Amino acid sequence: MNLEELQRIVNEAVSYTKDVHGIEAEHVEVKLTLSEPSIRSRASSDVKTAYLGLDLEKGEFRIDPNDMLVSSKRTTLHKVLKRLVNCEICDEAVCTTDNYCSSCGNKLN
């Protein structure tokens, strides 16, 4: 991806959120998606800063995450799946710590 493509995507997102959802760009959070298992929404990090690279990074646009993208203590998929059970009503996967099924609203044990 280059800076022009990123600008086009950002401009479209700003227009869409304003026109369709009525949300101003200043109220839309920017997140970096992490490649880690997650039960609910995708694992992410806030953006710390974005800038043009200097010296050896000249010609690059840099985005720095607020958190480390590679965790030193990675959660394995096995550990995540171990916390999942199926809802008795709709058979969707739910976390053992959930009180209600997010799909059908069934009260869980």
Secondary structure, DSSP 8 states (H G I E B T S, - for coil): --HHHHHHHHHHHHHHHHHHH---GGG---EEE-SS--SSS--EEEEEEEEE--GGGTT-EEEEESS-SS-SS---HHHHHHTEEE-TTT--EEETT-SB-TTT--B--
